């Protein structure tokens, strides 16, 4: 698909009337820039969370902190699924490692503290600030977009909420600029 992308885009561009091509090209460039900012912000969130989970699990003494922390941080790209799989992996590793010495309670406390704080950090600070601000969405708008798209489209909605919101934001900006520049 990526190899054929240019041909596909040129075919689509051929369907746009010549008088509208300049506007559509600038819209697509701006949308591409916003989506690039989204991706860079998401990669930054993933990296920071990978470091956080690795360090936090290591502070609790988990031997497999590095692979589980890195996996959890990188898998956060898929909302809730990456967090859930990392939580299960950390719980299993903690049970296997600490069951003989500290017991079940230590593992539960470790997982609850590390993953609870990680989820709060990601949901209320990192994603709204690092992703939302990069694409021009207010942090509250990011949370609202995730909730609305999740309610309307379920899991797929959560996956596409921020990229679609970013493109919609570009469209709304253009419509607003057109309206303000018009005689109305």
RODO-2510 file (C-alpha; in nm, 4 decimals, decimal comma):
residues 184
     n   res          X          Y          Z
     1     x     0,0000     0,0000     0,0000
     2     x     0,2783     0,2427     0,0863
     3     x     0,4575     0,1749    -0,2424
     4     x     0,1388     0,2483    -0,4350
     5     x     0,0401     0,5488    -0,2210
     6     x     0,1719     0,8156    -0,4594
     7     x    -0,0114     0,6603    -0,7539
     8     x    -0,3284     0,6348    -0,5492
     9     x    -0,3040     0,9975    -0,4377
    10     x    -0,2389     1,1172    -0,7935
    11     x    -0,5475     0,9269    -0,9104
    12     x    -0,7556     1,0879    -0,6364
    13     x    -0,6071     1,4286    -0,7155
    14     x    -0,7128     1,3825    -1,0771
    15     x    -1,0743     1,3554    -0,9600
    16     x    -1,0616     1,7006    -0,7990
    17     x    -1,1538     1,9866    -1,0342
    18     x    -0,8461     2,1970    -1,1269
    19     x    -0,9846     2,5127    -0,9652
    20     x    -1,0105     2,3333    -0,6300
    21     x    -0,6717     2,1560    -0,6351
    22     x    -0,4741     2,4322    -0,4646
    23     x    -0,7139     2,4361    -0,1690
    24     x    -0,7291     2,0589    -0,1402
    25     x    -0,3497     2,0290    -0,1656
    26     x    -0,2947     2,2839     0,1112
    27     x    -0,5600     2,1127     0,3266
    28     x    -0,3899     1,7749     0,2784
    29     x    -0,0477     1,9251     0,3582
    30     x    -0,1820     2,0835     0,6770
    31     x    -0,3621     1,7613     0,7773
    32     x    -0,0415     1,5668     0,7085
    33     x     0,1543     1,8062     0,9309
    34     x    -0,0987     1,7716     1,2132
    35     x    -0,0975     1,3927     1,1853
    36     x     0,2832     1,3981     1,1923
    37     x     0,2696     1,6027     1,5120
    38     x     0,0231     1,3489     1,6544
    39     x     0,2584     1,0630     1,5736
    40     x     0,5596     1,2427     1,7240
    41     x     0,3618     1,3206     2,0392
    42     x     0,2417     0,9617     2,0661
    43     x     0,5980     0,8308     2,0250
    44     x     0,7127     1,0674     2,3010
    45     x     0,4363     0,9401     2,5317
    46     x     0,5317     0,5801     2,4536
    47     x     0,8983     0,6454     2,5279
    48     x     0,8290     0,8258     2,8547
    49     x     0,5931     0,5515     2,9699
    50     x     0,8442     0,2806     2,8785
    51     x     1,1015     0,4548     3,0981
    52     x     0,8479     0,5078     3,3786
    53     x     0,7272     0,1461     3,3872
    54     x     1,0819     0,0103     3,3668
    55     x     1,2105     0,2300     3,6507
    56     x     0,9016     0,1828     3,8696
    57     x     0,9024    -0,1962     3,8355
    58     x     1,2790    -0,2042     3,8975
    59     x     1,2337     0,0001     4,2161
    60     x     0,9985    -0,2702     4,3421
    61     x     1,2696    -0,5256     4,2666
    62     x     1,1150    -0,7052     3,9695
    63     x     1,3859    -0,8864     3,7717
    64     x     1,1915    -0,8608     3,4449
    65     x     1,1338    -0,4861     3,4841
    66     x     1,3142    -0,3920     3,1630
    67     x     1,1269    -0,6123     2,9124
    68     x     0,7886    -0,5692     3,0819
    69     x     0,8330    -0,1931     3,1230
    70     x     0,9460    -0,1389     2,7649
    71     x     0,6692    -0,3613     2,6275
    72     x     0,4031    -0,1841     2,8330
    73     x     0,5285     0,1599     2,7320
    74     x     0,5411     0,0762     2,3630
    75     x     0,2102    -0,1123     2,3645
    76     x     0,0311     0,1932     2,5052
    77     x    -0,0072     0,2953     2,1397
    78     x    -0,3108     0,0656     2,1412
    79     x    -0,5262     0,2236     2,4134
    80     x    -0,6142     0,0010     2,7087
    81     x    -0,4878    -0,3163     2,5381
    82     x    -0,1194    -0,2335     2,5914
    83     x    -0,1875    -0,1280     2,9491
    84     x    -0,3889    -0,4450     3,0161
    85     x    -0,1329    -0,6841     2,8694
    86     x     0,1493    -0,5117     3,0597
    87     x    -0,0532    -0,5320     3,3804
    88     x    -0,1071    -0,9065     3,3329
    89     x     0,2614    -0,9639     3,2511
    90     x     0,3776    -0,7685     3,5568
    91     x     0,1311    -0,9533     3,7794
    92     x     0,2441    -1,2948     3,6528
    93     x     0,6126    -1,2047     3,6827
    94     x     0,5550    -1,0661     4,0318
    95     x     0,3673    -1,3750     4,1429
    96     x     0,6407    -1,6029     4,0110
    97     x     0,9216    -1,3966     4,1594
    98     x     0,7785    -1,2825     4,4938
    99     x     0,5345    -1,5611     4,5866
   100     x     0,7831    -1,7513     4,8002
   101     x     0,9257    -1,4502     4,9856
   102     x     0,6800    -1,1619     5,0036
   103     x     0,3590    -1,3333     4,9035
   104     x     0,0595    -1,2258     4,7014
   105     x     0,0137    -0,8945     4,8836
   106     x     0,3452    -0,7509     4,7671
   107     x     0,2675    -0,8318     4,4055
   108     x    -0,0792    -0,6759     4,4268
   109     x     0,0594    -0,3589     4,5862
   110     x     0,3409    -0,3370     4,3301
   111     x     0,1090    -0,3755     4,0322
   112     x    -0,1589    -0,1460     4,1767
   113     x     0,0867     0,1342     4,2553
   114     x     0,2951     0,1160     3,9376
   115     x     0,0127     0,0658     3,6908
   116     x    -0,2342     0,2899     3,8712
   117     x     0,0133     0,5775     3,8730
   118     x     0,1133     0,5014     3,5143
   119     x    -0,2479     0,5126     3,3965
   120     x    -0,3097     0,8413     3,5780
   121     x     0,0119     0,9879     3,4386
   122     x    -0,0740     0,8829     3,0836
   123     x    -0,4443     0,9684     3,0847
   124     x    -0,4425     1,3002     3,2674
   125     x    -0,1027     1,4464     3,1885
   126     x     0,1050     1,2922     2,9095
   127     x    -0,1531     1,2306     2,6369
   128     x    -0,3498     1,5553     2,6817
   129     x    -0,0334     1,7657     2,7103
   130     x     0,2135     1,5989     2,4728
   131     x    -0,0284     1,4751     2,2079
   132     x    -0,3184     1,7184     2,2431
   133     x    -0,1066     2,0319     2,2495
   134     x     0,0968     1,9142     1,9500
   135     x    -0,2142     1,8748     1,7370
   136     x    -0,3767     2,1882     1,8744
   137     x    -0,6465     2,0253     2,0871
   138     x    -0,7174     2,1442     2,4382
   139     x    -0,6481     1,8692     2,6988
   140     x    -1,0180     1,8561     2,7835
   141     x    -1,0996     1,8173     2,4125
   142     x    -0,8625     1,5190     2,3955
   143     x    -1,0428     1,3468     2,6819
   144     x    -1,3813     1,4337     2,5318
   145     x    -1,2760     1,3046     2,1870
   146     x    -1,1605     0,9742     2,3353
   147     x    -1,4854     0,9365     2,5303
   148     x    -1,7117     1,0376     2,2406
   149     x    -1,5415     0,8241     1,9762
   150     x    -1,5206     0,5331     2,2205
   151     x    -1,8930     0,5591     2,2911
   152     x    -1,9854     0,5877     1,9227
   153     x    -1,7445     0,3367     1,7681
   154     x    -1,6193     0,1283     2,0604
   155     x    -1,2585     0,0133     2,0604
   156     x    -1,1978     0,1261     1,7015
   157     x    -1,3275     0,4699     1,7999
   158     x    -1,0682     0,4979     2,0765
   159     x    -0,7956     0,4071     1,8262
   160     x    -0,8967     0,6669     1,5688
   161     x    -1,0257     0,9404     1,8009
   162     x    -0,7215     1,1675     1,8084
   163     x    -0,6110     1,1400     1,4436
   164     x    -0,9673     1,2005     1,3206
   165     x    -1,0098     1,4868     1,5682
   166     x    -0,6865     1,6396     1,4397
   167     x    -0,8072     1,6310     1,0787
   168     x    -1,1471     1,7667     1,1853
   169     x    -0,9667     2,0473     1,3680
   170     x    -0,7852     2,1400     1,0463
   171     x    -1,1190     2,1413     0,8608
   172     x    -1,2859     2,3563     1,1280
   173     x    -0,9965     2,6032     1,1220
   174     x    -1,0251     2,6338     0,7447
   175     x    -1,4012     2,6789     0,7570
   176     x    -1,3639     2,9436     1,0290
   177     x    -1,0965     3,1288     0,8307
   178     x    -1,3149     3,1187     0,5199
   179     x    -1,6132     3,2497     0,7116
   180     x    -1,4161     3,5301     0,8763
   181     x    -1,2672     3,6317     0,5399
   182     x    -1,6101     3,6316     0,3708
   183     x    -1,8528     3,9214     0,3486
   184     x    -2,0829     3,7576     0,6021
***
